[in-house]
């Protein structure tokens, strides 16, 4: 299946479809929007993303399964890639901790879309350390007025627990060196 990049309108349309599918099942759910979809929709530093990165905000297995099932059904119905709705980041979020003050971005009848504070997203991107994230890191840093490596390290230390930092020390250091002045 050919991957189609999603702009903000497509992201919102796909989330509305997810809401409709959840409504059919009588399930109410909340998700935390992160990654490229956050950058496209909230920061608006780029026009498109390849998928919608989320963490499904529940401890209830039946709600989690219902959201995943709804996303799979939408992929099949609308010929989307199977990973158009990607919750892989949930593992990382569970390990580093949920955002301190998420806010509501979109409220549908059966789906609440929450967003974390920008500092949290910047910390996640620094933790990932991918060169592909450099423009997102720079856009967030500019909005947050974070310009030095010391400020970036302070942010990482605030949001990423030491045991998690120790799993990716080189990746974090490389991202900070690439994106911030001394």
Phi, psi and omega in degrees: 000130181288132181281129175253131177288148182249130172268184184299319180297319179294320178301311181295321179296316180293322177293324176295321176296319177299316176303313182299319180293319177296322179298320177301325182271352182071029182250134172251135184217161174234143175229154176253118182275127179221190172065210184298324179296324175295315182296318180292314189273326186256305182282326179058039176271351175213164188270332187220165174216161183273337181207175177252104179277128182217163164241125179282118190273076177204153170252005182262117185301321183293326177290315178303310181298321180296318179295314180297319179297317179298318179296320178295318179297319178295319178301316181291315182295319186254014177053049176263156174300149183299337181257025179300329179244101193248116180252022179302328183294345180304322180301314180294314181299319178297327182279324181269341181109146180290159179300151184287322182218073177292152178234160181284128176258310180224138176240114173255178182297323184234009181218124173255130178250113181260153175231142176279169174295152183300327179299322180296314179298316179300316178298318177299317181291322176294321178298318179296320175069019182279136177300328179299339180269358186303318181291327175292317178302314182294321179294316178295316180300319179297314180297326183267359182058043175254115187237344184250159176299321180299318179295320179296317178297321178299318178297313179302314182295331179288322188256334185252117180300149182307320181295331177281321176302322183291346177278339185220045186297320182289320180297317179296312181300317180297317180297317181293319179294323180291325193254350185227149176278159179291000000 
